[in-house]
Amino acid sequence: MSNLTVTNNQDFTIGGLTGAAVVTGGEVLSWRTPDHCSTLQTELVAIERALQIALGRQEEVVVNHTDSMSALQVLRQLRIPMDNVQLTTAILRHIQGLAAQWRCVRFNWVPSHIGLRGNEAADEAAREATRHPAVALTVLPSIHGAKVLARRAAVCAAGQQYRQLVQTSRQAAWHKQATNNNEPLRPAQQLSRAEEVVLHRLRLGYGSLEELRDGFVERPCEHCPHIAPHPLTHYLLSCPATERLRQRVGPLENAAALVGQFQKNLPSCWRWCVPPHPPDEH
């Protein structure tokens, strides 16, 4: 029984440039891959190239050594691949072609960067491939990679737009000075528009709706049918729902005096806690 041993298939990424290499016996093959390729993609490229080489030979057993556990996990999954479909299906097609010739394909994981001769040779060949003047193989961008690139582009565009806005908008300039932050406000993801507005106003120190309405609009108490301009004061001093609690506190005059003193000091506390509002645009 004759064996074809692909001693290693390796990827290398340096400065955004990527390459893949295959070492089999005394033969070393390498390719420069597109700059957008991820480590997983270049590993899959090396495996696909190694199997394609095996299809043109006659050995009964093809042994493929790789240091990429993630690539092996992709090939072992039972469900239909959702990402890197082109590479994954090409590898599976090569395996089926070898099986149709009654040839056996084996994959073997090996640790990287521990001095294995084949692994180190493939690593060096992939490093040299990144210096090739032109890309040798076409690899479609992965869905995950496309999302990462889109996210980076969105962050860069938002930062540039914010820096331009600071130069023309007094409110944006005030926000930058007040927060000592060069980044725009980014409300948490997965929030509705209404929640984003509330969070934005909270960060800027605006009063809440309840604070703005308190004392101006009479509202029903949530615990009794009474309508009062100050629902919180009513709840603490005269609401039937808190009558037993007030009896434990002591005389009503003491509780009323305490609440009155708190309301008297609240405006001064508010001036210390809340930053000044931004200047108007006009």
N, C-alpha and C positions, 0 to 999 in steps of 0.2 A: 504494500500500500504506500503510495507516494503522497507526501504532504507539501502544501504550500503555506509557509508561515509568514504572515505579514507581521513583522516584529513590532511595528508601532504605527499608529496614525496619530498625528499630533497637530495642534493648532498653535498659533502664536499671534499675539496682539501687541503692537508697539506704536504709540503715538497715533492711535486711530487706524493704523494700517493692519491688515490681517492676512494671514497665510496659513496654508495647510500642507502637510507632507506625509508621505508614505515610504516606509523602508521595508523592503522585502529581499532577504538575502543580501547580495552586494549591490542591489539597485536602490537608488534614492530618487524619488520623484517629489516635486513640490510645485505649488501653485499659489499665486497671489489671489486672494479672494476680495470681493468688494469691501469698501471701508465700513459699510453699515453692518457687516456680519457680526453676530455675537459669538461668544466662545462655543456655545452649543452648536451653532450653525457650522462653524469651521470644523468641529469634530465630526459632525455628520457628513460634511464634504469629504473628509479624509476616509471615512468608512466607505462611502459610496465609491470613491475612486479605487480603493483597495479591492472591493468586490468586482468592479468593472475589469480590473486587471486580471483577477482570478478567472473571469469568464473566458478570457482569451488563452487560458492555459489548460493543462490536462490533469493536474494533481487531483487525487480523489478526496482529500481532506484539506479544507481551507481554514486555517487558524488565524484569527484576527485579534491581535493584542491592542487594547486601548486603555488609556488612563482616564477616560471620561465616563464616570458612572451615570451622569445625567443622560448621555447619549444612549447608553444601554437601557436605561429605564424607559426612554421614549420608544425604543424598538420592542420592548417587552410588553407594553401596554396593550390591552385587548380591545379597547374602544378605538373608534375611527379617529385618526389624528386631526386635531383642530388647528394646529400651528405647524409651520415648517412642513407643509403637506408635500411639496415638490420633492424635498430631500428624503423624507421618510418613505414615501411611496417608491422612489427610485431604488432605495436600499432594499425594500421588501421585494421589489420586482427582480432585482439581481439575485436575491436569496432563492426565490422561486425558480429562476433560470438555472441556478446551480443544482437545486434539488431535482429539477427535471432531467438533468444529466446524471442522476444518481450519485451526486457528490455531496459531501457533508460539510456544513459550515459551522464553525465554532467561534464563539466570542469569549475572550478572556480579559478580565480587568487586571491592570497592573498599576501599582502606585507610581506617581510621578516624582521626578526630582530626587531620586535616591541613588542615582548612578547606574541605572540599567542602560546597557550599551545601545540597544535599539531605540529606547525612549529618548536618550540624549541625542542620538544622531538625528532622529526625526524632529526634535526640538530645534536643533541648529539649522536643519534644512528649512523648517517653517520660518525661522527668523530671517534667513537669507531670502526667502520668497517675498517678504514684505518690502525688500529693496528692488524688486522687479519694477521696471518702468510702467507696465500696464497690467490691468486685471486680466487674469487668464480664464476665470470661470464666472458665469452669471448665476447669482443666487438671489432669489426673490426675498425682499424684506419680510421678516416675521411679523406677525400681528403684535406680539409683545414689543418688538423693537420699534414698530411704527408708533405705538402708543407712547413709548418713552421719548422718541424724537418729537412727537406732537406736544407732549407735556413740557419738554425743555423749550421748544419754540414759543409756547404760550407764556411761560414764565419770563422769557427774555423780552417778548413783546410787551407784556404787562409792565415790566420794570422800565423799559424805554418810554412807554407811554406815561408812566407816573413821573419820571424825571422831566419829561417835557411839560407835563401839567403843572409841576411845581414852579416852573419858570413863568407861567402865564396865569395861574390861578392863585388868588390870595388865600382861599380856603385850603388848597392843597399845601401851600407854603406854611400856613399855620399848623396844619396837621403834622408836617414833617418836623417843625420846630418843637411842637408840644410833645410829640412822642419820641423825638430823637431817633427816628427810624427812617431809613431810606427805602423801605419796602412798602408798597401799597397795602391797605387793609385787605386781607383775604378772608372773608367769612368761611366758617367750616363748610366742607363739602356736604352734599346731600341735604342742604337746607332749602326751605321754600324761600321765595322772594320776601315774604312778610317777615320771616324769621331772620333773614340776612339784614333787613333794614333795622329791626329791633336790636340786633347784635351790634351793628355799626353805630347806632345812636348811643348804645350803652358804653361802648368804648370811648366815644367822644365826650361823655359826661352829660348828655341831655337828660332832663327829668323824665320820669315815666309818665304814662298817661294818667295813672291814678294820682300822681302828685300834681299834675296840671289841672285835673278836674276837682281836686279836693278844695272845698270852700266855695266853688262856683256853681256846681250842679248838684241838686239834691238827688240822692240815690237811695234805693231801698236797701235795708240791712239784709245781709245774706242769712241771718239767723232769726229774724222776726219781721213782721210786716211794716215796721216803722220806716219812715223816709227821713233822712237827715243829710245835711250838707257835709258833715264830717262822720262818715260811717265808722271809722276806727274809734273816734272819741265816744260815739254812742255805744259801740260794742263794749268798751271798757267801763263806762260809767253808768249807763242806764238800760242796757239791753237785758231783757228777761233771761236770755240764755246764759248770762254771766252773773246772775244775781247771787247764786251760792258762792261763787268765787269771790265776789266783792265782800260778802259777809266774813269770809276768812281773812281778807286783807285788813279790815278794820273800818273805822268810820269813813263814810263816803266823802266827807270834806277833805280828809287827808289824801285820798286817791285822786280827787278832783284837783287839788293843789299840785300834786305831783305831775299829773298830765298837763295842767296849765303851764307849769314851769318848763316842762319839756317842749311844749309848743312855742313858748317864748324864746327859748334858746335855739330852736331848730334853724331859723334863718341864718344866724351867725355860724353855726356848724356847717350849714350847707355852703356858705361862702368859702370856707376853708377847704372843703372836700371836693368841690366841683371846679374844674378849670374854666377859664373864661371862654365864652362862645366864640367861634371863629368870626372874623370880620366878613361883612357882606361883600359880594362880588362887585356891586355897583357903588 
